[in-house]
């Protein structure tokens, strides 16, 4: 355990940020699942709407420092590829 006051504060800040980051990542994963569900149901309108929501969440995650920019790009790319595969089946 830290003895210095500033170190104690940093521990509290790190825990708070960790909780926020975990919640945000969970939100992104849930949105991805909803896109895949809509794609497997062949619902084009729902796919477009939820896909743009996931893109927005990923981009916001990058700007907030939760995701690295390449991680967000990879997530978006893989999701788009999966959606196109489900819709063409």
Backbone as XML, in Angstrom:
<?xml version="1.0"?>
<chain id="A" units="angstrom">
  <residue number="1" name="UNK">
    <atom name="N" x="0.845" y="-1.188" z="0.000"/>
    <atom name="CA" x="0.000" y="0.000" z="0.000"/>
    <atom name="C" x="0.883" y="1.241" z="0.000"/>
  </residue>
  <residue number="2" name="UNK">
    <atom name="N" x="0.431" y="2.242" z="-0.687"/>
    <atom name="CA" x="1.200" y="3.477" z="-0.798"/>
    <atom name="C" x="1.164" y="4.262" z="0.509"/>
  </residue>
  <residue number="3" name="UNK">
    <atom name="N" x="2.259" y="4.927" z="0.804"/>
    <atom name="CA" x="2.344" y="5.764" z="1.995"/>
    <atom name="C" x="2.218" y="7.243" z="1.668"/>
  </residue>
  <residue number="4" name="UNK">
    <atom name="N" x="2.579" y="7.609" z="0.461"/>
    <atom name="CA" x="2.579" y="9.013" z="0.065"/>
    <atom name="C" x="1.175" y="9.416" z="-0.365"/>
  </residue>
  <residue number="5" name="UNK">
    <atom name="N" x="0.786" y="10.621" z="0.034"/>
    <atom name="CA" x="-0.577" y="11.088" z="-0.221"/>
    <atom name="C" x="-0.909" y="11.120" z="-1.709"/>
  </residue>
  <residue number="6" name="UNK">
    <atom name="N" x="0.000" y="11.611" z="-2.527"/>
    <atom name="CA" x="-0.269" y="11.696" z="-3.963"/>
    <atom name="C" x="-0.382" y="10.297" z="-4.584"/>
  </residue>
  <residue number="7" name="UNK">
    <atom name="N" x="0.374" y="9.334" z="-4.061"/>
    <atom name="CA" x="0.296" y="7.966" z="-4.570"/>
    <atom name="C" x="-1.057" y="7.343" z="-4.218"/>
  </residue>
  <residue number="8" name="UNK">
    <atom name="N" x="-1.552" y="7.659" z="-3.021"/>
    <atom name="CA" x="-2.879" y="7.166" z="-2.621"/>
    <atom name="C" x="-3.959" y="7.733" z="-3.537"/>
  </residue>
  <residue number="9" name="UNK">
    <atom name="N" x="-3.813" y="9.017" z="-3.866"/>
    <atom name="CA" x="-4.777" y="9.646" z="-4.767"/>
    <atom name="C" x="-4.726" y="8.996" z="-6.149"/>
  </residue>
  <residue number="10" name="UNK">
    <atom name="N" x="-3.519" y="8.703" z="-6.631"/>
    <atom name="CA" x="-3.379" y="8.088" z="-7.953"/>
    <atom name="C" x="-4.019" y="6.703" z="-7.980"/>
  </residue>
  <residue number="11" name="UNK">
    <atom name="N" x="-3.927" y="5.976" z="-6.875"/>
    <atom name="CA" x="-4.568" y="4.658" z="-6.803"/>
    <atom name="C" x="-6.078" y="4.807" z="-6.947"/>
  </residue>
  <residue number="12" name="UNK">
    <atom name="N" x="-6.648" y="5.795" z="-6.263"/>
    <atom name="CA" x="-8.096" y="6.022" z="-6.353"/>
    <atom name="C" x="-8.508" y="6.425" z="-7.761"/>
  </residue>
  <residue number="13" name="UNK">
    <atom name="N" x="-7.714" y="7.292" z="-8.377"/>
    <atom name="CA" x="-8.017" y="7.746" z="-9.742"/>
    <atom name="C" x="-7.905" y="6.578" z="-10.722"/>
  </residue>
  <residue number="14" name="UNK">
    <atom name="N" x="-6.889" y="5.754" z="-10.550"/>
    <atom name="CA" x="-6.693" y="4.613" z="-11.441"/>
    <atom name="C" x="-7.857" y="3.630" z="-11.327"/>
  </residue>
  <residue number="15" name="UNK">
    <atom name="N" x="-8.340" y="3.391" z="-10.115"/>
    <atom name="CA" x="-9.489" y="2.497" z="-9.923"/>
    <atom name="C" x="-10.735" y="3.067" z="-10.590"/>
  </residue>
  <residue number="16" name="UNK">
    <atom name="N" x="-10.953" y="4.359" z="-10.428"/>
    <atom name="CA" x="-12.120" y="4.999" z="-11.020"/>
    <atom name="C" x="-12.062" y="4.917" z="-12.549"/>
  </residue>
  <residue number="17" name="UNK">
    <atom name="N" x="-10.892" y="5.203" z="-13.108"/>
    <atom name="CA" x="-10.731" y="5.132" z="-14.553"/>
    <atom name="C" x="-10.890" y="3.702" z="-15.061"/>
  </residue>
  <residue number="18" name="UNK">
    <atom name="N" x="-10.379" y="2.746" z="-14.308"/>
    <atom name="CA" x="-10.499" y="1.337" z="-14.693"/>
    <atom name="C" x="-11.971" y="0.933" z="-14.756"/>
  </residue>
  <residue number="19" name="UNK">
    <atom name="N" x="-12.727" y="1.312" z="-13.753"/>
    <atom name="CA" x="-14.157" y="0.982" z="-13.735"/>
    <atom name="C" x="-14.878" y="1.615" z="-14.923"/>
  </residue>
  <residue number="20" name="UNK">
    <atom name="N" x="-14.544" y="2.856" z="-15.221"/>
    <atom name="CA" x="-15.161" y="3.552" z="-16.341"/>
    <atom name="C" x="-14.796" y="2.876" z="-17.668"/>
  </residue>
  <residue number="21" name="UNK">
    <atom name="N" x="-13.536" y="2.504" z="-17.815"/>
    <atom name="CA" x="-13.079" y="1.866" z="-19.051"/>
    <atom name="C" x="-13.738" y="0.499" z="-19.244"/>
  </residue>
  <residue number="22" name="UNK">
    <atom name="N" x="-13.843" y="-0.275" z="-18.172"/>
    <atom name="CA" x="-14.471" y="-1.598" z="-18.261"/>
    <atom name="C" x="-15.932" y="-1.455" z="-18.663"/>
  </residue>
  <residue number="23" name="UNK">
    <atom name="N" x="-16.620" y="-0.489" z="-18.085"/>
    <atom name="CA" x="-18.033" y="-0.275" z="-18.417"/>
    <atom name="C" x="-18.181" y="0.132" z="-19.880"/>
  </residue>
  <residue number="24" name="UNK">
    <atom name="N" x="-17.292" y="0.985" z="-20.366"/>
    <atom name="CA" x="-17.375" y="1.442" z="-21.753"/>
    <atom name="C" x="-17.109" y="0.297" z="-22.717"/>
  </residue>
  <residue number="25" name="UNK">
    <atom name="N" x="-16.109" y="-0.524" z="-22.403"/>
    <atom name="CA" x="-15.789" y="-1.658" z="-23.268"/>
    <atom name="C" x="-16.950" y="-2.647" z="-23.304"/>
  </residue>
  <residue number="26" name="UNK">
    <atom name="N" x="-17.610" y="-2.824" z="-22.180"/>
    <atom name="CA" x="-18.770" y="-3.701" z="-22.121"/>
    <atom name="C" x="-19.898" y="-3.155" z="-22.989"/>
  </residue>
  <residue number="27" name="UNK">
    <atom name="N" x="-20.066" y="-1.849" z="-22.970"/>
    <atom name="CA" x="-21.079" y="-1.193" z="-23.799"/>
    <atom name="C" x="-20.814" y="-1.444" z="-25.284"/>
  </residue>
  <residue number="28" name="UNK">
    <atom name="N" x="-19.550" y="-1.376" z="-25.676"/>
    <atom name="CA" x="-19.174" y="-1.615" z="-27.073"/>
    <atom name="C" x="-19.457" y="-3.070" z="-27.441"/>
  </residue>
  <residue number="29" name="UNK">
    <atom name="N" x="-19.093" y="-4.005" z="-26.560"/>
    <atom name="CA" x="-19.326" y="-5.417" z="-26.840"/>
    <atom name="C" x="-20.815" y="-5.713" z="-26.994"/>
  </residue>
  <residue number="30" name="UNK">
    <atom name="N" x="-21.637" y="-5.105" z="-26.158"/>
    <atom name="CA" x="-23.084" y="-5.302" z="-26.247"/>
    <atom name="C" x="-23.620" y="-4.770" z="-27.572"/>
  </residue>
  <residue number="31" name="UNK">
    <atom name="N" x="-23.119" y="-3.619" z="-27.988"/>
    <atom name="CA" x="-23.551" y="-3.041" z="-29.254"/>
    <atom name="C" x="-23.135" y="-3.922" z="-30.430"/>
  </residue>
  <residue number="32" name="UNK">
    <atom name="N" x="-21.954" y="-4.508" z="-30.350"/>
    <atom name="CA" x="-21.479" y="-5.406" z="-31.401"/>
    <atom name="C" x="-22.393" y="-6.624" z="-31.489"/>
  </residue>
  <residue number="33" name="UNK">
    <atom name="N" x="-22.769" y="-7.167" z="-30.349"/>
    <atom name="CA" x="-23.663" y="-8.324" z="-30.343"/>
    <atom name="C" x="-25.012" y="-7.981" z="-30.962"/>
  </residue>
  <residue number="34" name="UNK">
    <atom name="N" x="-25.501" y="-6.783" z="-30.715"/>
    <atom name="CA" x="-26.786" y="-6.396" z="-31.293"/>
    <atom name="C" x="-26.692" y="-6.249" z="-32.813"/>
  </residue>
  <residue number="35" name="UNK">
    <atom name="N" x="-25.548" y="-5.778" z="-33.303"/>
    <atom name="CA" x="-25.352" y="-5.676" z="-34.752"/>
    <atom name="C" x="-25.340" y="-7.068" z="-35.371"/>
  </residue>
  <residue number="36" name="UNK">
    <atom name="N" x="-24.617" y="-7.981" z="-34.756"/>
    <atom name="CA" x="-24.536" y="-9.343" z="-35.290"/>
    <atom name="C" x="-25.888" y="-10.044" z="-35.243"/>
  </residue>
  <residue number="37" name="UNK">
    <atom name="N" x="-26.657" y="-9.777" z="-34.196"/>
    <atom name="CA" x="-27.994" y="-10.369" z="-34.111"/>
    <atom name="C" x="-28.892" y="-9.840" z="-35.217"/>
  </residue>
  <residue number="38" name="UNK">
    <atom name="N" x="-28.824" y="-8.542" z="-35.469"/>
    <atom name="CA" x="-29.631" y="-7.946" z="-36.532"/>
    <atom name="C" x="-29.187" y="-8.456" z="-37.900"/>
  </residue>
  <residue number="39" name="UNK">
    <atom name="N" x="-27.888" y="-8.665" z="-38.072"/>
    <atom name="CA" x="-27.378" y="-9.159" z="-39.348"/>
    <atom name="C" x="-27.801" y="-10.605" z="-39.582"/>
  </residue>
  <residue number="40" name="UNK">
    <atom name="N" x="-27.796" y="-11.398" z="-38.526"/>
    <atom name="CA" x="-28.200" y="-12.793" z="-38.697"/>
    <atom name="C" x="-29.699" y="-12.908" z="-38.956"/>
  </residue>
  <residue number="41" name="UNK">
    <atom name="N" x="-30.466" y="-11.912" z="-38.499"/>
    <atom name="CA" x="-31.905" y="-11.876" z="-38.776"/>
    <atom name="C" x="-32.203" y="-11.210" z="-40.120"/>
  </residue>
  <residue number="42" name="UNK">
    <atom name="N" x="-31.166" y="-10.783" z="-40.822"/>
    <atom name="CA" x="-31.286" y="-10.146" z="-42.140"/>
    <atom name="C" x="-32.108" y="-8.859" z="-42.107"/>
  </residue>
  <residue number="43" name="UNK">
    <atom name="N" x="-31.982" y="-8.120" z="-41.015"/>
    <atom name="CA" x="-32.704" y="-6.859" z="-40.846"/>
    <atom name="C" x="-31.766" y="-5.712" z="-41.230"/>
  </residue>
  <residue number="44" name="UNK">
    <atom name="N" x="-31.847" y="-5.292" z="-42.476"/>
    <atom name="CA" x="-30.915" y="-4.297" z="-43.017"/>
    <atom name="C" x="-30.994" y="-2.944" z="-42.306"/>
  </residue>
  <residue number="45" name="UNK">
    <atom name="N" x="-32.220" y="-2.507" z="-41.999"/>
    <atom name="CA" x="-32.377" y="-1.198" z="-41.352"/>
    <atom name="C" x="-31.744" y="-1.183" z="-39.967"/>
  </residue>
  <residue number="46" name="UNK">
    <atom name="N" x="-31.978" y="-2.247" z="-39.203"/>
    <atom name="CA" x="-31.409" y="-2.340" z="-37.860"/>
    <atom name="C" x="-29.890" y="-2.450" z="-37.925"/>
  </residue>
  <residue number="47" name="UNK">
    <atom name="N" x="-29.393" y="-3.134" z="-38.923"/>
    <atom name="CA" x="-27.939" y="-3.278" z="-39.075"/>
    <atom name="C" x="-27.302" y="-1.920" z="-39.321"/>
  </residue>
  <residue number="48" name="UNK">
    <atom name="N" x="-27.870" y="-1.139" z="-40.233"/>
    <atom name="CA" x="-27.304" y="0.182" z="-40.529"/>
    <atom name="C" x="-27.299" y="1.070" z="-39.290"/>
  </residue>
  <residue number="49" name="UNK">
    <atom name="N" x="-28.410" y="1.058" z="-38.581"/>
    <atom name="CA" x="-28.541" y="1.918" z="-37.402"/>
    <atom name="C" x="-27.557" y="1.510" z="-36.301"/>
  </residue>
  <residue number="50" name="UNK">
    <atom name="N" x="-27.501" y="0.223" z="-35.997"/>
    <atom name="CA" x="-26.634" y="-0.225" z="-34.913"/>
    <atom name="C" x="-25.163" y="-0.220" z="-35.301"/>
  </residue>
  <residue number="51" name="UNK">
    <atom name="N" x="-24.894" y="-0.436" z="-36.580"/>
    <atom name="CA" x="-23.503" y="-0.399" z="-37.033"/>
    <atom name="C" x="-22.931" y="1.006" z="-36.893"/>
  </residue>
  <residue number="52" name="UNK">
    <atom name="N" x="-23.719" y="2.002" z="-37.233"/>
    <atom name="CA" x="-23.234" y="3.379" z="-37.068"/>
    <atom name="C" x="-23.041" y="3.708" z="-35.589"/>
  </residue>
  <residue number="53" name="UNK">
    <atom name="N" x="-23.882" y="3.125" z="-34.743"/>
    <atom name="CA" x="-23.738" y="3.335" z="-33.290"/>
    <atom name="C" x="-22.420" y="2.737" z="-32.794"/>
  </residue>
  <residue number="54" name="UNK">
    <atom name="N" x="-22.089" y="1.542" z="-33.280"/>
    <atom name="CA" x="-20.824" y="0.908" z="-32.877"/>
    <atom name="C" x="-19.640" y="1.715" z="-33.373"/>
  </residue>
  <residue number="55" name="UNK">
    <atom name="N" x="-19.717" y="2.204" z="-34.611"/>
    <atom name="CA" x="-18.636" y="3.036" z="-35.138"/>
    <atom name="C" x="-18.430" y="4.266" z="-34.258"/>
  </residue>
  <residue number="56" name="UNK">
    <atom name="N" x="-19.537" y="4.882" z="-33.887"/>
    <atom name="CA" x="-19.464" y="6.081" z="-33.051"/>
    <atom name="C" x="-18.848" y="5.750" z="-31.693"/>
  </residue>
  <residue number="57" name="UNK">
    <atom name="N" x="-19.286" y="4.637" z="-31.085"/>
    <atom name="CA" x="-18.745" y="4.244" z="-29.784"/>
    <atom name="C" x="-17.247" y="3.971" z="-29.864"/>
  </residue>
  <residue number="58" name="UNK">
    <atom name="N" x="-16.813" y="3.304" z="-30.924"/>
    <atom name="CA" x="-15.388" y="3.017" z="-31.086"/>
    <atom name="C" x="-14.585" y="4.306" z="-31.236"/>
  </residue>
  <residue number="59" name="UNK">
    <atom name="N" x="-15.090" y="5.216" z="-32.058"/>
    <atom name="CA" x="-14.379" y="6.480" z="-32.260"/>
    <atom name="C" x="-14.335" y="7.313" z="-30.987"/>
  </residue>
  <residue number="60" name="UNK">
    <atom name="N" x="-15.427" y="7.294" z="-30.233"/>
    <atom name="CA" x="-15.427" y="8.014" z="-28.959"/>
    <atom name="C" x="-14.462" y="7.363" z="-27.972"/>
  </residue>
  <residue number="61" name="UNK">
    <atom name="N" x="-14.382" y="6.053" z="-28.009"/>
    <atom name="CA" x="-13.447" y="5.345" z="-27.142"/>
    <atom name="C" x="-12.006" y="5.724" z="-27.431"/>
  </residue>
  <residue number="62" name="UNK">
    <atom name="N" x="-11.704" y="5.945" z="-28.700"/>
    <atom name="CA" x="-10.354" y="6.384" z="-29.076"/>
    <atom name="C" x="-10.093" y="7.780" z="-28.531"/>
  </residue>
  <residue number="63" name="UNK">
    <atom name="N" x="-11.062" y="8.664" z="-28.698"/>
    <atom name="CA" x="-10.853" y="10.041" z="-28.253"/>
    <atom name="C" x="-10.771" y="10.145" z="-26.733"/>
  </residue>
  <residue number="64" name="UNK">
    <atom name="N" x="-11.428" y="9.225" z="-26.026"/>
    <atom name="CA" x="-11.369" y="9.225" z="-24.561"/>
    <atom name="C" x="-10.152" y="8.477" z="-24.025"/>
  </residue>
  <residue number="65" name="UNK">
    <atom name="N" x="-9.424" y="7.809" z="-24.915"/>
    <atom name="CA" x="-8.234" y="7.093" z="-24.480"/>
    <atom name="C" x="-8.517" y="5.687" z="-23.986"/>
  </residue>
  <residue number="66" name="UNK">
    <atom name="N" x="-9.700" y="5.168" z="-24.259"/>
    <atom name="CA" x="-10.053" y="3.826" z="-23.816"/>
    <atom name="C" x="-9.512" y="2.790" z="-24.794"/>
  </residue>
  <residue number="67" name="UNK">
    <atom name="N" x="-9.595" y="3.094" z="-26.098"/>
    <atom name="CA" x="-9.065" y="2.220" z="-27.140"/>
    <atom name="C" x="-7.910" y="2.912" z="-27.845"/>
  </residue>
  <residue number="68" name="UNK">
    <atom name="N" x="-6.962" y="2.108" z="-28.312"/>
    <atom name="CA" x="-5.952" y="2.606" z="-29.239"/>
    <atom name="C" x="-6.628" y="2.754" z="-30.601"/>
  </residue>
  <residue number="69" name="UNK">
    <atom name="N" x="-6.150" y="3.661" z="-31.418"/>
    <atom name="CA" x="-6.820" y="3.914" z="-32.696"/>
    <atom name="C" x="-6.810" y="2.683" z="-33.595"/>
  </residue>
  <residue number="70" name="UNK">
    <atom name="N" x="-5.739" y="1.896" z="-33.545"/>
    <atom name="CA" x="-5.690" y="0.684" z="-34.366"/>
    <atom name="C" x="-6.649" y="-0.382" z="-33.844"/>
  </residue>
  <residue number="71" name="UNK">
    <atom name="N" x="-6.852" y="-0.420" z="-32.547"/>
    <atom name="CA" x="-7.798" y="-1.370" z="-31.965"/>
    <atom name="C" x="-9.213" y="-1.064" z="-32.437"/>
  </residue>
  <residue number="72" name="UNK">
    <atom name="N" x="-9.571" y="0.200" z="-32.411"/>
    <atom name="CA" x="-10.900" y="0.599" z="-32.877"/>
    <atom name="C" x="-11.065" y="0.302" z="-34.358"/>
  </residue>
  <residue number="73" name="UNK">
    <atom name="N" x="-10.041" y="0.572" z="-35.143"/>
    <atom name="CA" x="-10.099" y="0.302" z="-36.574"/>
    <atom name="C" x="-10.252" y="-1.197" z="-36.823"/>
  </residue>
  <residue number="74" name="UNK">
    <atom name="N" x="-9.540" y="-2.005" z="-36.065"/>
    <atom name="CA" x="-9.632" y="-3.453" z="-36.210"/>
    <atom name="C" x="-11.020" y="-3.956" z="-35.843"/>
  </residue>
  <residue number="75" name="UNK">
    <atom name="N" x="-11.573" y="-3.438" z="-34.755"/>
    <atom name="CA" x="-12.919" y="-3.839" z="-34.342"/>
    <atom name="C" x="-13.942" y="-3.498" z="-35.420"/>
  </residue>
  <residue number="76" name="UNK">
    <atom name="N" x="-13.856" y="-2.295" z="-35.958"/>
    <atom name="CA" x="-14.805" y="-1.864" z="-36.985"/>
    <atom name="C" x="-14.652" y="-2.704" z="-38.252"/>
  </residue>
  <residue number="77" name="UNK">
    <atom name="N" x="-13.419" y="-2.978" z="-38.623"/>
    <atom name="CA" x="-13.164" y="-3.757" z="-39.830"/>
    <atom name="C" x="-13.694" y="-5.178" z="-39.698"/>
  </residue>
  <residue number="78" name="UNK">
    <atom name="N" x="-13.407" y="-5.822" z="-38.587"/>
    <atom name="CA" x="-13.861" y="-7.191" z="-38.378"/>
    <atom name="C" x="-15.378" y="-7.264" z="-38.294"/>
  </residue>
  <residue number="79" name="UNK">
    <atom name="N" x="-15.971" y="-6.274" z="-37.666"/>
    <atom name="CA" x="-17.428" y="-6.261" z="-37.553"/>
    <atom name="C" x="-18.066" y="-6.092" z="-38.926"/>
  </residue>
  <residue number="80" name="UNK">
    <atom name="N" x="-17.556" y="-5.187" z="-39.720"/>
    <atom name="CA" x="-18.092" y="-4.963" z="-41.062"/>
    <atom name="C" x="-17.969" y="-6.230" z="-41.908"/>
  </residue>
  <residue number="81" name="UNK">
    <atom name="N" x="-16.833" y="-6.881" z="-41.803"/>
    <atom name="CA" x="-16.593" y="-8.109" z="-42.552"/>
    <atom name="C" x="-17.596" y="-9.194" z="-42.131"/>
  </residue>
  <residue number="82" name="UNK">
    <atom name="N" x="-17.828" y="-9.325" z="-40.822"/>
    <atom name="CA" x="-18.767" y="-10.329" z="-40.313"/>
    <atom name="C" x="-20.198" y="-10.019" z="-40.745"/>
  </residue>
  <residue number="83" name="UNK">
    <atom name="N" x="-20.566" y="-8.744" z="-40.698"/>
    <atom name="CA" x="-21.925" y="-8.343" z="-41.095"/>
    <atom name="C" x="-22.148" y="-8.625" z="-42.578"/>
  </residue>
  <residue number="84" name="UNK">
    <atom name="N" x="-21.175" y="-8.273" z="-43.402"/>
    <atom name="CA" x="-21.319" y="-8.532" z="-44.844"/>
    <atom name="C" x="-21.443" y="-10.025" z="-45.131"/>
  </residue>
  <residue number="85" name="UNK">
    <atom name="N" x="-20.694" y="-10.817" z="-44.383"/>
    <atom name="CA" x="-20.759" y="-12.273" z="-44.566"/>
    <atom name="C" x="-22.139" y="-12.802" z="-44.174"/>
  </residue>
  <residue number="86" name="UNK">
    <atom name="N" x="-22.681" y="-12.301" z="-43.047"/>
    <atom name="CA" x="-24.001" y="-12.754" z="-42.610"/>
    <atom name="C" x="-25.114" y="-12.313" z="-43.554"/>
  </residue>
  <residue number="87" name="UNK">
    <atom name="N" x="-24.972" y="-11.105" z="-44.082"/>
    <atom name="CA" x="-26.030" y="-10.590" z="-44.968"/>
    <atom name="C" x="-26.024" y="-11.244" z="-46.343"/>
  </residue>
  <residue number="88" name="UNK">
    <atom name="N" x="-24.876" y="-11.742" z="-46.791"/>
    <atom name="CA" x="-24.817" y="-12.354" z="-48.119"/>
    <atom name="C" x="-25.128" y="-13.840" z="-48.094"/>
  </residue>
  <residue number="89" name="UNK">
    <atom name="N" x="-25.192" y="-14.417" z="-46.918"/>
    <atom name="CA" x="-25.501" y="-15.848" z="-46.830"/>
    <atom name="C" x="-26.922" y="-16.150" z="-47.229"/>
  </residue>
</chain>
